Amino acid sequence: MKIIIPTIGTRGDVQPYIALALGLQKAGHSVTLATHPCMRGLVESYGIEFAPMGPNIDIGHEAALIRANAPHWLVGFMRVMKFSFAMLEQSHASLLETCRGADLVIVSHSAAGRMEADKLGLSSVSVTLMAEAIPVKGPKDSFLKRTLMGLAGAGMGLLMTRPIDQIRKRVGLPPMGPTGITSEILNLIPLSKQISPPNPLWEPRHRMTGYWFAPAPETWTPPDDLAVFLEAGEPPVVVSLGAMALSGEDSLEAAQITLAAVKQAGVRAILQGWDEALKQVSIPPTVFHAGSVPHDWLLPRASGLVHHGGFGTTSSGFRAGIPMLVIPHIIDQFIWGAKVAQLGVGPQPISRPKLKVESMAAALRQMQSPEMRQKAAALGAAIRAEPDGVAVAVRLIEGMV
């Protein structure tokens, strides 16, 4: 089959589909991954055909600037949502041409691909990254629960359905049907049952596969100075706040808080990001400032992980079997932060406004406790023992389409 996989967003919104594309290629299919032009190098480093779509911008960086300049987090969130829908619409023309002649479109969690598949009459399979996003009507739901679910559905409609339907109208498509952006044939959920057990009330089209992980590119080798740092002492905590970390003056403050908390907790650390902020501070020998390093290589060599709570980073931390501290900024990041704490593999999440040296240092010390380390290690071992999620997804795609 000729398969197109479109997605918009940050690197975390692209990485799972790199893993799926590799699995589909291995099974003999022709796969093109379509996303922002700035992602070309990342995609092609894996030997995957790349197709550009939309403006040549770093959407993660732009979204971070929008949020940083908003007077309130809710205002920032609404502006980011509006910006994301604008990117979806601006990607339509180029993505439509990419999809012509395809046999199948994999509609990503970002909604990219659904309009184009509908416009061209192509088969589609969809992907949902959060089990909580799949609606379920229990046979014995109370009136109160049905009312609350109805209100939640109305809110989701205002946030997602209405803006997408407005775009669909402008490109000559009818409103979405009852299944929304998800496929009527097959909706894949790349989650581990250890994290979110499948709901028995789901429709049969919703299928949990297990996580999709891509290995480091074959051409990648660790920098010599990073290897030396890792060998020089105890496994470090990795601090990787991703593209959603705030920029500007707040970035400098966050970096200073992190350096002071690491020192107070008595742990070594590897910091990813904050390139400009860290030029303005003194970095001690117990801290290493790293660039982009594949998490499947780095995290098994770490003692813990501090991150923003994105889907990809959270799943990599779970698999590595190390404690995690989540510093969430928007929506699903708060949900993943709560899930980490609920499973006992990390402290309670700390939102950015509440991040202080003392609270972060206390969380870092908690992450080094034997009990939390044992729980995280056991969870990681269970996830690594599961069937390969990409292989399961490929079999489902081939069997259902």
N, C-alpha and C positions, 0 to 999 in steps of 0.2 A: 504493500500500500504506500501511496504518497501521503504523508502526514504532516500537517502544519501545527506547530505549538506556539501560539502567541501569548505574551504576558507583558504587563507594564508594572513599573515599580522599581524597588531597590534591588540590590544583588540578592537579598533574601527572597524576593519574589521571582527570581530567575533560577536560582540554584536547584530547587526540586525538579524543575523541568529539564535541566541539563541531565540529571540522573535518569529521568524517564526517557529522554531522547536517546541516551546511550543504550538503554535496554532495548528500545524499539529498533535501533540500528543493528544491534547484535542479533536480533531476531530476523533480520533481512529486510527491514522496511526502509524507505527513503524518508528522512525526517529533516524538516527545516524548523529552526527555532527563531521566531520573530520577536524582536524587542527593540529597545532604544538603541540608536546607533552607537552610543558610548559603551555598550556592552559587547560590541563585536569581538574585541580581543579575548574577553573571558570565554565566550561561547566557542570561538574558533580554536582556542587552546585545547579544547577537548575533541577536536576533529569533527565538530557538528556544523552542518551548513547553517549559515546565518542570514537572516533577512532583516534589514532595518525597517522600522516603522515609527512614525511620529517625529517630533522635533529632536534634535541632537542635544539633549540636556540630561544632566544627572538629576533624575526626579527625586531621589532621596535628599540630595543637597538642597534642591529648591523647596521641597516640603519642609525641611528643617528651618530654612530661612522664614518661610511663611509662618510657622508656628512660633518662632522666636520673636517675630514682630507683632504678634497678636496680643491684645490686652488681657485675654483670658484663655485658658486651655480649650474651653468649649468653642470660643470664636476661632481659635487656631484650627481646631478639628474641622469645623464647618468649612473653613477656607481651604484646607487641604483636600477635603472631599470634593469641593467645587473644582479645584485644580486638577484632581485625578480624573474627573469626568471630562474635563476639557482635553486632557491628554488622550483619553479613550476616543473622543470624537476626532481629534486631529490625526489619530493613527488610522482612521477608517479607510481612507482612500488608498494608501500604500498597502495596508493589510489586505484589502479586497483584491488587489492585483496579485499579491503573494498567494492567496488562497485559490485562485482560479486553477482548475485542473486537478485540485487535490481530491483524494478519496475520503479523507477524514480530517476534521479539525478538533484538536483538544482544547476545549474552552477552559482557560485558566481561572483560578479563583478571583482574578482581577476583572473578570467578565470579558476580557479580550478574546475575540474570536466568535462570539455568539452571533453578533449582528452580521458578520461576514458569512458565516455558515448559513444563516437564514436567508440572506440576500441571494446566495448562489445555490441554495437548495442542497447543501452538503450535509452528510451525516456528521454528528458531533458527539463527543464524549466530554463530560465536564469533570472538574476537580473542585472539591471543597476541603479547605484546610482545617476547619473547626467543626467538630461533631455537633456543637451546640447550635450551629447555624441551620441544621436540618430540622424542619418542622415535624412535630409528632403530635398526633391527636390520640391521647389515651382513651380507652373505652370507658373508663370510670372517672374521667376528669370532672372535678366539681365545677359549679357555675362560676365561682370566683377564679379558678385556674383558667377556665376558658375565656373569661373576660380579660384577665391579665395577658394571656397569650394573644388575644385579639388586639389589645392595645400595643403590645410589642410588635405584632405584625404590621399595625398601622404606622408605628414609628419607623420600622424597617422600610416600609413603602415610601415614606417621605424621604428617607436617606438614600435609598438605592433604586427602588423600582421607578419612582416618578422621574428622576433625572435620566435614567437609561431610556425610559419610554419616550422622553422628550427628544433624545438623540435619535432614537429609532424613527420617530416621526419625521425628523429632518432629513434622514437618509432614505425615506420611502418605505419604511417597514411598519407593520402593525404593532400594537403594544405586546409586551411579553405575555405568555400564557401562564397558567397556574404553577408551572414548574420554574418560572423565573429564568435565570441564566443557566440553570442546571439541565442536563440532557434528559430527555424522556427515556433514553435507552440505557445509559450507564453513567452513574456519577461516582467517581473514585474519591476515596478518602484516605490520603497517605499518612495515617496515624497508626501508632502501635496500640493494640488492645490493652497493653499494660498501662497506658496513659488514659485512654478514653474507650472503655469497652463498647462494642457495637450495641445499639439499641434494638431490641427484638421487635419494636413497633415500627421500625423504618420500612419504607417501601423496598421491594426487592432490588430496585435499580441502584440503591445506595450500597456500595461495597467498600468495606475497609480493607486495605491492602497491607498495612505495615508501612513504615517510613521509607522514603526514597532518598538514598544517600549517594552522592557522586564522589568518587575517589579524587585525590589530588591529580591535576593534569600530569601526564607521563613525563613531560619535559621539566616539571618543577623539582627543584632541590632546595633544601633549607639553607639559608645564608650561614656562612661560617661563624659570624659573630653570635647569631642566635643559638647555634649548636653549642658553642663554647659557654654561653650563659646558662643554658640548660644543664650542662655537665658540671657547672661550678658550685652547685648547692642543691637545696631541697626543691622539689617541684614547685613552680610558682603558681600564683593565681593569675588567670588571664582576665584582663578588663577590656571588653570589646563592646562599646555602646552603639556601634553601627551608625548608619546614615541618619537615624532619627534623633541622635544626640543633638542638643542645642548647640548653636554656633555663636560666634561673637564673644562678647565679654563673659557670657554665662559659661562658655566652653572653657575659658581660662579658670574661672572659679571652680568648675567641676573637676578640672585636672588637679588644681591645688588641693581640693578636698580629698581626692583619691590618693595623691602622694602622701598626704599627712595621715590618712587612715591606714594605708599600707604600712607606714612606719610604726604607727601606734599599735597595730595588730601584730607586728613582728613577722610579716610574711614577705617573701620575694614576689615580684609581679612582672608581668608582661603587659604593656599598654598598647592597644591598637587604636589608631585614630588620633585626634587632637594634634595634628601635625603642626599647626600654627601656634596653638596654645603652649605646647611643650618647648617651643623655642624660647619662651619667655621665662622659664623656670629652671632651676637646677635639678637634674635627675640623678639620684644616688646610684651607686653601683649595684644595689639590690633590685633595681628596676631597669627593665629593658624596653625601649620604645621600638615596636615592630611595625612593619607595614602589613600588607595583605599576606596572611599565612593560612593555607587550607586547614580548616578545623579538624578534619579527620586525621591529620598528622599531628597538630598541635595539642588538642585537648586531652588525648590519652597521656600526654607528658605533663599535664597540669594537675594541681591539687584542688582547683576550684575555678569557677567562671562567674564573672560579673558582667551582665549584659542588659540590653533594653527590653528583652522579652519577645523578640520577633520569632516567628514560627521556625525558621531554619536554624537559628542559633540555639533555641530552646531544645529542639529535637537532637541537635548534635551534642549538647550537654548531657541530655538524658542517656544517649547511647554511650558516651564516654564514661559514664558512671562516676561523675564528680559532682560535689555540691554546687549549687548555683544561687546567686543573689540577683534578683531581677529589679531593675530600676526603670519602671514602665513610663511611657510618655503618652500613648494613646490606646484606645479601644482594646484590641485583642491582646496587647502587651500586658494589660492589667489581668486579663483572664489567665494568661500563661504564668504570670507571676503568682497568682493565687493557686494555680495547679501545682507549681513547684513546692510551695509551702504545704499544701494539702497532702502531698505525697511524702512529706518529711525529708525531702532531699535539698532543702534550702530554707533560709530564714524567711520571715514575712517580707514581701516586696516593699521597697522604699521608693515612693514617688519622688521625682526630681526636686519639687519644692521642699521636701522634707529631708533631703540628703544633707547630712552634716558629718563632720569628721567623726564624732563620737558614735553616731548611729551606724555609720559604715564600718568603722573599726570593730564595733561589737558584732556586727553581722559576719565580718571576715573571721573573727575568732570562733563564732558559732559554727562556721563552715568547716573548721578544722577539728571539730569534736568527733571522737570515734563513732558515736551513734549515727550522726548524719553521714559521715563518710561510708559507713557500712551499708546504710540504706541506699545511698546513691550507687555504690558499687553493685549491690544486688539488683537494683533496677536496670543498670546498664548491662549486666550479664544476661538478664532475662530478655531485653530488647535485642541484644546481639545474637541470641539463640533462636529468634523468630525466623520464619522463612523470609527470603529476600523480597521486600515490598515491591521493588521494580519488576521482578520476575512475575509476581502475582498480578500486577497491573497489566503487564504485557499479555499474559494469558487471558485475562478478562476482556481486554480490548479485542484480541483476535477472536475470542469466542462469542462476543456479543455483536460485533459489527459485521 
